[in-house]
């Protein structure tokens, strides 16, 4: 590796307070092409505008905080500082300052999570995915996750709930178009259709979290007031509508199904004797005998 030592940087404690700063720790300068991102990094979305702002700052002042990396056969894998590395590339830097640390598995993920959380770099969905990895890949309980990242267990549990969102709604949360409060209001609805509808209203009307919660409560109360028979009637109407449309497609003419109590009628329109003959043949599967 083309790495070389540089003077010890300051402020690492502000970057990652939970990691003790050893006396005389050396910062290494290495080629930017030797550094690569961690595929398990919890952060997935980078705001291009803010990234450019950081790149402009780096051009003027350099990188004030070194990246934390670990050695790999192909170079140095980033544990902490991918955003700075990306901005350094935009700024045209050839070298970046790094601290090489021996860290594996849960420790590396924990460090990356803590750094991003303390800098408030993760959006709620990325935070939830990071917690989920600590639970699933490393067998930590929610209480243990909370203790490691400095949050209470309820906060961790509520954040993990965001992973129940429908995939299309998750994307809006990931891109910052929805807040965690909006997402929780959406999740309070049982119906996926209602969840999509509320999401659409939030995006179209720019609803606040409080307004979204009010919509969710109103819809939930309305559903609770419905009796099973109300829901059955509504389901029957949907089925009749689907059947009516299927008949129109099959017969190639207007069809009307109407009901009254347990009885009803099916009206099929025709516009000439030839049209009537065609419809009859379609129903019977051939000419009548």
Sine and cosine of phi, psi and omega as CSV:
sin_phi,cos_phi,sin_psi,cos_psi,sin_omega,cos_omega
0.00,0.00,0.58,-0.81,0.02,-1.00
-1.00,0.01,0.76,0.65,-0.05,-1.00
-1.00,-0.03,0.53,-0.85,0.06,-1.00
-0.60,-0.80,0.48,-0.87,-0.06,-1.00
-0.98,0.19,0.57,-0.82,0.09,-1.00
-0.76,-0.65,0.07,-1.00,-0.04,-1.00
-0.90,0.43,0.49,-0.87,-0.01,-1.00
-0.90,0.44,0.78,-0.62,0.02,-1.00
-0.99,0.13,0.25,-0.97,0.01,-1.00
-0.92,-0.39,0.35,-0.94,0.11,-0.99
1.00,-0.04,0.15,0.99,0.02,-1.00
-0.90,0.44,-0.56,0.83,0.01,-1.00
-0.88,0.47,-0.57,0.82,0.04,-1.00
-0.95,0.31,-0.50,0.87,0.02,-1.00
-0.94,0.33,-0.70,0.72,-0.10,-0.99
-0.55,-0.83,0.98,0.21,-0.08,-1.00
-0.83,0.56,-0.53,0.85,-0.06,-1.00
-0.94,0.35,-0.29,0.96,-0.02,-1.00
-0.99,-0.17,0.85,-0.53,-0.04,-1.00
-0.92,0.39,0.67,-0.75,0.02,-1.00
-1.00,-0.06,0.90,-0.43,-0.05,-1.00
-0.98,0.22,0.58,-0.81,0.02,-1.00
-0.89,0.46,0.77,-0.64,0.08,-1.00
0.97,0.25,0.31,0.95,0.03,-1.00
-0.89,0.46,0.71,-0.70,-0.08,-1.00
-1.00,-0.08,0.69,-0.72,0.11,-0.99
-0.99,-0.10,0.74,-0.67,-0.03,-1.00
-0.97,-0.26,0.68,-0.74,0.10,-1.00
-0.98,-0.19,0.81,-0.59,-0.01,-1.00
-0.67,-0.74,0.32,-0.95,-0.01,-1.00
-0.86,0.50,0.67,-0.74,-0.07,-1.00
-0.89,0.46,-0.45,0.89,0.00,-1.00
-0.96,0.27,-0.24,0.97,0.03,-1.00
-1.00,0.09,-0.20,0.98,-0.04,-1.00
-0.98,-0.19,0.68,-0.73,0.01,-1.00
-0.65,-0.76,0.45,-0.89,-0.06,-1.00
-0.95,0.30,0.41,-0.91,0.06,-1.00
-1.00,0.10,0.83,-0.56,0.00,-1.00
-0.89,0.45,-0.38,0.93,0.00,-1.00
-1.00,-0.05,0.13,0.99,0.01,-1.00
-0.83,0.56,0.76,-0.65,-0.04,-1.00
-0.91,0.41,-0.44,0.90,-0.04,-1.00
-1.00,0.09,0.78,-0.63,-0.04,-1.00
-0.88,-0.47,-0.38,0.92,-0.09,-1.00
-0.92,-0.40,0.81,-0.59,0.02,-1.00
-0.87,-0.50,0.84,-0.54,0.02,-1.00
-0.95,0.32,0.90,-0.44,-0.09,-1.00
-0.89,0.45,-0.60,0.80,-0.01,-1.00
-0.91,0.42,-0.71,0.71,0.01,-1.00
-0.93,0.36,-0.54,0.84,0.04,-1.00
-0.90,0.44,-0.65,0.76,0.03,-1.00
-0.92,0.38,-0.60,0.80,0.05,-1.00
-0.88,0.48,-0.68,0.73,0.02,-1.00
-0.91,0.41,-0.63,0.78,0.03,-1.00
-0.87,0.49,-0.67,0.74,0.02,-1.00
-0.90,0.45,-0.63,0.78,0.03,-1.00
-0.91,0.41,-0.66,0.75,0.00,-1.00
-0.90,0.43,-0.59,0.81,0.04,-1.00
-0.86,0.50,-0.59,0.81,-0.06,-1.00
-1.00,0.08,-0.67,0.75,-0.18,-0.98
-0.91,-0.42,-0.18,0.98,-0.09,-1.00
0.99,0.16,-0.07,-1.00,0.03,-1.00
-1.00,0.02,0.91,-0.42,-0.08,-1.00
-0.98,0.18,-0.48,0.88,0.01,-1.00
-0.88,-0.48,0.80,-0.60,0.00,-1.00
-0.93,0.37,0.42,-0.91,0.12,-0.99
-0.97,0.25,0.50,-0.87,0.15,-0.99
-0.97,-0.26,0.82,-0.58,-0.10,-0.99
-0.73,-0.68,0.18,-0.98,0.16,-0.99
-0.76,-0.65,0.51,-0.86,-0.05,-1.00
-0.96,0.27,0.66,-0.75,0.14,-0.99
-0.70,-0.72,0.27,-0.96,-0.04,-1.00
-0.84,0.55,-0.62,0.79,-0.08,-1.00
-1.00,0.01,0.02,1.00,0.01,-1.00
0.53,-0.85,-0.64,-0.77,-0.02,-1.00
-0.89,-0.46,0.85,-0.52,0.00,-1.00
-1.00,-0.05,0.76,-0.65,-0.07,-1.00
-0.96,0.29,0.76,-0.64,0.17,-0.99
-0.99,-0.16,-0.72,0.69,-0.01,-1.00
-0.72,-0.69,0.79,-0.62,0.13,-0.99
0.91,-0.41,0.40,0.92,-0.02,-1.00
-0.88,0.47,-0.59,0.81,-0.01,-1.00
-0.88,0.47,-0.68,0.74,0.04,-1.00
-0.90,0.43,-0.61,0.79,0.02,-1.00
-0.90,0.43,-0.69,0.72,0.03,-1.00
-0.89,0.45,-0.68,0.73,0.00,-1.00
-0.92,0.40,-0.59,0.80,0.03,-1.00
-0.89,0.45,-0.62,0.79,0.07,-1.00
-0.89,0.46,-0.69,0.72,0.02,-1.00
-0.89,0.45,-0.57,0.82,-0.02,-1.00
-0.98,0.22,-0.16,0.99,0.04,-1.00
0.99,0.11,0.31,0.95,0.02,-1.00
-0.93,0.38,0.59,-0.81,0.05,-1.00
-1.00,-0.10,-0.42,0.91,-0.01,-1.00
-0.73,-0.68,0.44,-0.90,0.06,-1.00
-0.72,-0.70,0.54,-0.84,0.07,-1.00
-0.99,0.16,0.70,-0.71,0.00,-1.00
-0.68,-0.74,0.41,-0.91,0.20,-0.98
-0.92,-0.40,0.85,-0.53,-0.03,-1.00
-1.00,0.04,0.82,-0.57,-0.06,-1.00
-0.79,-0.62,0.61,-0.79,0.10,-0.99
-1.00,0.10,0.96,-0.28,-0.02,-1.00
-0.54,-0.84,0.71,-0.70,0.00,-1.00
-0.75,-0.66,0.36,-0.93,0.19,-0.98
0.74,0.67,-0.85,-0.53,-0.14,-0.99
-0.89,0.45,-0.56,0.83,-0.02,-1.00
-0.91,0.41,-0.68,0.73,0.00,-1.00
-0.91,0.42,-0.71,0.71,0.02,-1.00
-0.90,0.43,-0.67,0.75,-0.01,-1.00
-0.88,0.48,-0.70,0.72,0.02,-1.00
-0.88,0.47,-0.69,0.72,0.00,-1.00
-0.90,0.43,-0.68,0.73,0.02,-1.00
-0.88,0.47,-0.75,0.66,-0.06,-1.00
-0.88,0.47,-0.70,0.71,-0.01,-1.00
-0.87,0.50,-0.73,0.69,-0.02,-1.00
-0.92,0.38,-0.64,0.77,-0.01,-1.00
-0.91,0.41,-0.67,0.74,-0.02,-1.00
-0.92,0.39,-0.52,0.85,0.04,-1.00
-1.00,0.02,-0.03,1.00,-0.03,-1.00
0.83,0.56,0.65,0.76,0.00,-1.00
-1.00,0.04,-0.39,0.92,-0.04,-1.00
-1.00,0.07,0.64,-0.76,0.17,-0.99
-0.99,0.10,0.21,-0.98,-0.13,-0.99
-0.83,0.55,-0.60,0.80,-0.03,-1.00
-0.94,0.34,-0.66,0.75,0.05,-1.00
-0.89,0.45,-0.63,0.78,0.05,-1.00
-0.87,0.49,-0.72,0.70,0.01,-1.00
-0.88,0.48,-0.68,0.73,0.00,-1.00
-0.91,0.42,-0.59,0.81,0.06,-1.00
-0.90,0.43,-0.71,0.71,0.05,-1.00
-0.87,0.49,-0.67,0.74,-0.01,-1.00
-0.87,0.49,-0.63,0.78,0.03,-1.00
-0.91,0.42,-0.64,0.77,0.04,-1.00
-0.89,0.46,-0.58,0.82,0.01,-1.00
-0.96,0.27,-0.77,0.63,-0.14,-0.99
-0.98,0.18,-0.69,0.72,-0.10,-1.00
-0.99,0.12,-0.50,0.87,-0.10,-0.99
-0.88,-0.48,0.09,1.00,0.14,-0.99
0.93,0.37,0.41,0.91,0.02,-1.00
-0.99,0.13,0.56,-0.83,0.11,-0.99
-0.99,0.16,0.22,-0.98,0.03,-1.00
-0.88,0.47,-0.59,0.81,0.04,-1.00
-0.89,0.45,-0.66,0.75,0.00,-1.00
-0.93,0.37,-0.64,0.77,0.06,-1.00
-0.87,0.49,-0.73,0.68,-0.02,-1.00
-0.85,0.53,-0.69,0.72,-0.01,-1.00
-0.90,0.44,-0.63,0.78,-0.06,-1.00
-0.95,0.32,-0.58,0.82,-0.06,-1.00
-0.98,-0.18,0.07,1.00,0.08,-1.00
0.96,0.28,0.54,0.84,0.05,-1.00
-0.86,-0.50,0.29,-0.96,0.12,-0.99
-0.99,0.10,0.35,-0.94,-0.12,-0.99
-0.89,0.46,-0.59,0.81,-0.01,-1.00
-0.89,0.46,-0.65,0.76,0.03,-1.00
-0.89,0.46,-0.69,0.72,0.01,-1.00
-0.89,0.45,-0.70,0.71,-0.01,-1.00
-0.89,0.46,-0.70,0.72,0.01,-1.00
-0.91,0.42,-0.59,0.81,0.03,-1.00
-0.92,0.38,-0.66,0.75,0.02,-1.00
-0.88,0.47,-0.50,0.86,0.02,-1.00
-0.87,0.50,-0.43,0.90,-0.02,-1.00
-0.89,0.46,-0.37,0.93,0.01,-1.00
-0.94,0.33,-0.17,0.99,0.05,-1.00
-0.99,0.14,-0.13,0.99,-0.01,-1.00
-0.89,0.46,0.50,-0.86,0.10,-1.00
-0.89,0.46,0.56,-0.83,-0.06,-1.00
-0.79,0.61,-0.66,0.75,-0.04,-1.00
-0.93,0.36,-0.49,0.87,0.03,-1.00
-0.98,0.21,-0.56,0.83,0.05,-1.00
-0.83,0.56,-0.64,0.77,-0.05,-1.00
-0.88,0.48,-0.63,0.78,0.02,-1.00
-0.91,0.41,-0.60,0.80,0.04,-1.00
-0.93,0.38,-0.67,0.74,0.00,-1.00
-0.88,0.47,-0.61,0.79,-0.05,-1.00
-1.00,0.06,0.01,1.00,0.06,-1.00
0.99,0.12,0.17,0.98,0.02,-1.00
-0.99,0.16,-0.33,0.94,0.11,-0.99
-0.83,-0.55,0.54,-0.84,0.10,-0.99
-1.00,-0.09,0.18,-0.98,0.05,-1.00
-0.88,0.48,-0.58,0.81,0.04,-1.00
-0.90,0.44,-0.68,0.73,0.08,-1.00
-0.87,0.50,-0.71,0.71,-0.04,-1.00
-0.88,0.47,-0.65,0.76,0.01,-1.00
-0.92,0.40,-0.60,0.80,0.07,-1.00
-0.89,0.46,-0.67,0.74,0.02,-1.00
-0.89,0.45,-0.68,0.73,-0.04,-1.00
-0.93,0.37,-0.28,0.96,0.02,-1.00
-0.95,0.30,-0.20,0.98,0.01,-1.00
-1.00,-0.05,0.71,-0.71,-0.04,-1.00
-0.97,0.25,-0.61,0.79,-0.10,-0.99
-0.99,0.15,0.76,-0.65,0.06,-1.00
-0.89,0.46,-0.60,0.80,0.02,-1.00
-0.89,0.45,-0.67,0.74,0.03,-1.00
-0.91,0.42,-0.61,0.79,0.03,-1.00
-0.88,0.48,-0.70,0.71,0.02,-1.00
-0.90,0.44,-0.64,0.77,-0.03,-1.00
-0.90,0.43,-0.70,0.71,-0.01,-1.00
-0.92,0.39,-0.64,0.77,0.05,-1.00
-0.85,0.53,-0.71,0.71,0.03,-1.00
-0.87,0.49,-0.67,0.74,0.01,-1.00
-0.90,0.45,-0.67,0.74,0.00,-1.00
-0.87,0.50,-0.70,0.71,-0.04,-1.00
-0.95,0.32,-0.66,0.75,-0.07,-1.00
-0.96,0.29,-0.67,0.74,-0.10,-1.00
-0.99,-0.15,-0.12,0.99,-0.04,-1.00
0.91,0.42,0.66,0.75,-0.04,-1.00
-0.88,0.47,0.61,-0.79,0.15,-0.99
-0.97,0.26,0.19,-0.98,0.04,-1.00
-0.87,0.50,-0.68,0.74,-0.01,-1.00
-0.89,0.46,-0.66,0.75,0.02,-1.00
-0.92,0.40,-0.64,0.77,0.03,-1.00
-0.90,0.44,-0.64,0.76,0.03,-1.00
-0.90,0.43,-0.61,0.79,0.02,-1.00
-0.90,0.44,-0.69,0.72,0.06,-1.00
-0.86,0.51,-0.72,0.69,-0.04,-1.00
-0.88,0.48,-0.68,0.74,0.01,-1.00
-0.91,0.42,-0.66,0.75,0.00,-1.00
-0.88,0.47,-0.71,0.70,-0.01,-1.00
-0.92,0.38,-0.60,0.80,0.01,-1.00
-0.91,0.41,-0.68,0.73,0.02,-1.00
-0.89,0.45,-0.66,0.75,0.00,-1.00
-0.88,0.48,-0.66,0.75,-0.01,-1.00
-0.92,0.39,-0.61,0.79,0.00,-1.00
-0.92,0.40,-0.52,0.86,0.01,-1.00
-0.96,0.28,-0.37,0.93,0.01,-1.00
-0.94,0.35,0.69,-0.72,0.06,-1.00
-1.00,0.06,0.29,-0.96,0.07,-1.00
-0.82,0.57,-0.60,0.80,-0.01,-1.00
-0.92,0.39,-0.58,0.81,0.07,-1.00
-0.87,0.50,-0.71,0.70,-0.02,-1.00
-0.92,0.39,-0.58,0.81,0.03,-1.00
-0.90,0.43,-0.69,0.72,0.01,-1.00
-0.89,0.46,-0.66,0.76,0.00,-1.00
-0.90,0.43,-0.67,0.74,0.02,-1.00
-0.90,0.44,-0.62,0.79,0.01,-1.00
-0.91,0.42,-0.64,0.77,0.03,-1.00
-0.89,0.46,-0.64,0.77,0.03,-1.00
-0.91,0.42,-0.67,0.74,0.01,-1.00
-0.90,0.44,-0.68,0.74,0.02,-1.00
-0.89,0.46,-0.66,0.75,0.00,-1.00
-0.89,0.46,-0.67,0.74,0.02,-1.00
-0.91,0.43,-0.65,0.76,0.02,-1.00
-0.91,0.42,-0.67,0.74,0.01,-1.00
-0.87,0.49,-0.69,0.72,0.00,-1.00
-0.92,0.39,-0.60,0.80,0.03,-1.00
-0.91,0.42,-0.65,0.76,0.03,-1.00
-0.91,0.42,-0.64,0.77,0.00,-1.00
-0.90,0.43,-0.64,0.77,0.04,-1.00
-0.92,0.40,-0.64,0.77,-0.06,-1.00
-0.95,0.32,-0.65,0.76,-0.10,-0.99
-1.00,-0.07,-0.25,0.97,0.02,-1.00
0.93,0.38,0.54,0.84,0.02,-1.00
-0.43,-0.90,0.12,-0.99,-0.01,-1.00
-0.96,0.28,0.72,-0.69,0.03,-1.00
-0.78,-0.63,0.70,-0.71,0.01,-1.00
-0.81,-0.58,0.84,-0.54,0.08,-1.00
-0.95,-0.32,0.82,-0.57,0.04,-1.00
-0.81,-0.59,0.52,-0.85,-0.04,-1.00
-0.77,-0.64,0.44,-0.90,0.11,-0.99
-0.52,-0.86,0.95,-0.31,-0.09,-1.00
0.91,0.40,-0.77,-0.64,0.03,-1.00
-1.00,-0.04,0.05,1.00,-0.04,-1.00
-0.93,-0.38,0.15,-0.99,0.03,-1.00
-0.02,-1.00,-0.10,-0.99,0.03,-1.00
-0.52,-0.86,0.41,-0.91,0.05,-1.00
-0.89,-0.45,0.87,-0.48,0.01,-1.00
-0.96,-0.28,0.80,-0.60,0.01,-1.00
-0.88,-0.47,0.84,-0.54,-0.04,-1.00
-1.00,0.00,0.59,-0.81,0.17,-0.99
-0.68,-0.73,0.37,-0.93,-0.18,-0.98
-0.85,-0.53,0.04,1.00,0.08,-1.00
-0.21,-0.98,0.20,-0.98,0.03,-1.00
-0.90,0.44,-0.58,0.81,0.02,-1.00
-0.92,0.39,-0.61,0.79,0.00,-1.00
-0.92,0.40,-0.65,0.76,0.03,-1.00
-0.89,0.46,-0.69,0.73,0.00,-1.00
-0.88,0.47,-0.66,0.76,0.01,-1.00
-0.89,0.46,-0.68,0.73,-0.02,-1.00
-0.91,0.42,-0.69,0.72,0.01,-1.00
-0.88,0.48,-0.70,0.71,0.01,-1.00
-0.89,0.46,-0.59,0.81,0.03,-1.00
-0.91,0.41,-0.68,0.74,0.00,-1.00
-0.93,0.37,-0.70,0.71,-0.09,-1.00
-0.99,0.10,-0.23,0.97,-0.03,-1.00
0.98,0.19,0.37,0.93,0.00,-1.00
0.37,-0.93,0.03,-1.00,0.00,-1.00
-0.94,0.34,0.60,-0.80,0.03,-1.00
-0.92,0.39,0.56,-0.83,-0.02,-1.00
-0.98,0.19,0.00,0.00,0.00,0.00
